[in-house]
Amino acid sequence: MKPSSISKTLEYAFAQILRPIIRLALSHGVTYPALAEILKFTCVDVAQRDFKIHDESPSDSRINLLTGIHRKEIKRLREMSVSEATDISETVSLGAQLVGIWLSRQPYSDAMGSPKPLPRLASVGGEASFETLVTIANKDIRSRVILDEWLRLGVATINDQDEVILNTHAFIPSQGFEEKSFYFTKNIHDHAAAAAENLSGQQPAWLERSVYYDALSAESVDELHRIAQQTGMDTLQILNRKAIELESCDTQDPQKHRFTCGIYFYSEATSPRDVEKP
């Protein structure tokens, strides 16, 4: 395929990929000028991070050649920094760690990997309590702080026996836009990174597969969704238990790596959508 043909193919792909992102942005008041500024900043940031020569950052002129952005704009953009919600990231990461332990270790889960109801206080439940679970992950934060946040987000409830009940088999807040945005960012980035590297010829290719049918009834899709939820959660729980086991053995390795493995399911009516190629 000729370079110009590849560019046109990618432009069409980007137009389709960006549709749900643009829809989300517009529904929350993020307009084109803001998106354009984000895109310019990201182009410059990627160029200087990922297109180095001999480990040296590219010059403004080379970034201009790579991105087409004016050199005056490049100078301004290189001095900017991305604002990160550090507190949200740390809170959500701690919550995910707690859920991972709850689903994989005795006495917090049963033989099938289902989370047990945990007495709220160590004075009642001892080792098998929510209070003790929190201290395993972080001794510097009180369990009441985590519990109050989980109750707010809908991650957990408390029953009549003063036991903490995990509402989901993964840390997916039912409320809290910033917390859900954290997972949105992380999951979409890693899925897109795997797909992009595969398209660029990454060898061996990352696992990035899906099943697609377009002539099913709504009832059939609902049935398939239930199967995907159950089998998908089974897979994630197996990986979670194995990751915690391996992590405990990898404490001496100076070079750390992270991984993401996700499951997703999406459906919509197959009425024609005539989207012109750019």
Secondary structure, DSSP 8 states (H G I E B T S, - for coil): --HHHHHHHHHHHHHHHHHHHHHHHHHTT--HHHHHHHHHHHHHHHHHHHS-BTTB---HHHHHHHH---HHHHHHHHT------HHHHHHHHHHHHHHHHHHHSTTTB-TTS-B--EESSHHHHGGGSHHHHHHHH-TTS-HHHHHHHHHHHTSEEE-TTSEEEE-SSS---SS-HHHHHHHHHHHHHHHHHHHHHHHTT-SS---------SS--HHHHHHHHHHHHHHHHHHHHHHHHHHHHHHHH-TT-SS-----------------------
